[in-house]
């Protein structure tokens, strides 16, 4: 029996990929939300531009701290658990960020909560050896794994680009 014959793949995996891309895109969207409107957000919160920049910069700092714990969860408990943790953290803290939007402190705490969930999501899309047989047995054939990898990585950037286009269109003229 060849390697190709021993791998059984299902069409459902593409639905899972679409959901995963959506979660990864939303996480990236929440990360970069304040960058194009820093001045307006600073006026709204009554803080400095640096404080608003901290809302996005916290993602980079938290990623450094959380990358190893998230990698451990991914390797120990698998994709479903890691993506579930990341999606739950993103949903809960995005909701608190929206509900308590006028309060800078709660928005900052919510951004940090979303940032904690980010490595559980994007860590999976970038960190696995696509050529390992055990990985392909779980997910897909060698060819489809490379497609999945490319699509996951690109979905992060597409959402960020779309966010930049829509937030710039929403700004009043002359800002």
C-alpha positions, 0 to 999 in steps of 0.5 A, a space after each residue: 500500500 502506498 502513502 497516498 492509498 493510506 490517507 483518507 481525506 474528507 471534503 469537510 476539511 475545507 469547511 474547517 479551513 474556511 472557519 479557521 481562515 475567518 477566525 484568523 482574519 478576525 483576529 488580525 482585524 481586531 489587532 490592527 483596528 486602531 492603527 489607521 485612526 490613531 489620532 481620532 481614537 486618542 481624542 475619543 479615549 482622551 489619551 495620547 497617540 502612544 497609548 492608542 498605539 499600545 493597543 496594537 503593540 501589545 499583540 507583539 509583546 504578548 505573542 513573544 510571551 505566549 508563543 511557547 505555551 500555545 505551541 505546547 497546546 497545539 502539539 499536546 492537544 491538537 488543532 481543535 483544542 488550540 483553535 477553540 482556545 484562540 477562538 474563545 479568547 478572541 470572541 470573549 474579549 472582542 465582545 468586552 472591547 465592544 461593550 466597554 468601548 468608551 473605557 480605554 483601560 477595559 479596551 486595553 485589557 480586552 486587546 491583551 486578551 485577544 492577543 493571548 488568543 492570537 498565537 493559538 490561531 496563527 501559530 497553527 497556520 505557520 508552525 507545522 511540518 507539512 511533510 510529516 506523514 502523521 500531519 498529512 494523515 490527520 489533515 490532507 494529502 501533501 499537495 492539499 497541505 501546501 494549499 491549506 498553508 498558503 490559504 491560511 497565511 494569506 487570509 491574515 493579510 487579506 483581512 488586514 488589507 480590507 480593514 485598512 480600506 474600509 477604515 480609510 473610507 470611513 474617515 471624514 474628508 481632510 483627516 
